Amino acid sequence: MSNLPLMPKATAVWLVDNTALTFEQIAEFCGLHPLEVQGIADGEVAGGIQGIDPIGTNTLAKDEIERCEKDPTARLKMAKRDLPEPAKRTKGPRYTPVAKRQDKPDGIAWVLRNHPELKDSQISKLIGTTKTTILAVRDRTHWNSTNIRPRDPVLLGLCSQTELNAAVLRARKAAERAGEPIPQPEPMPEPEPEPSQSGRPDLSMFKLG
């Protein structure tokens, strides 16, 4: 499909009206069926479409059209374009809405604590962050370290549960193949007892004799 003109049907309309090319030649060049090109010639198809000159758009050379007009068995070849092809977008971190970007450090902290088997590259792809940010959260050198609270990235909307499960499964299988032990999650810290409101020890359990 990449070898077709930009607007195939409009190009076909122009070729039908302005050349002596056969329906088959036009159909093959424009990616249409010969009967559809015949319908264009009969006015039954593409009645409201204005033809586009492929010579003016550098899609076809005039000499190429003349060559194929002389030989009905010949096939049109698209003119070489001098314009560079658009650059393909390389794969990078997933896009995260601006409103959720501030939650990424919390999601990273949660993954580091609960799934230490994941490599930084996997976390980067899963949450859509950089290895530099992951390292800063791990080393507590992140600029907002004092406010980072480990929170499930699934609940934060940074990834899906399916994506998280798949990443964990891949990491564990890789560790098994390499004969490496699977790191265990960090134990949760014990909650500190809350002091009484008066700041004094609670002696209500003791009864006076």
Secondary structure as GFF3:
##gff-version 3
##sequence-region A 1 209
A	DSSP	alpha_helix	8	18	.	.	.	ID=ss1
A	DSSP	alpha_helix	23	30	.	.	.	ID=ss2
A	DSSP	alpha_helix	34	42	.	.	.	ID=ss3
A	DSSP	alpha_helix	62	70	.	.	.	ID=ss4
A	DSSP	alpha_helix	98	101	.	.	.	ID=ss5
A	DSSP	alpha_helix	104	114	.	.	.	ID=ss6
A	DSSP	alpha_helix	120	127	.	.	.	ID=ss7
A	DSSP	alpha_helix	131	138	.	.	.	ID=ss8
A	DSSP	three_ten_helix	145	147	.	.	.	ID=ss9
A	DSSP	alpha_helix	153	156	.	.	.	ID=ss10
A	DSSP	alpha_helix	161	177	.	.	.	ID=ss11
###
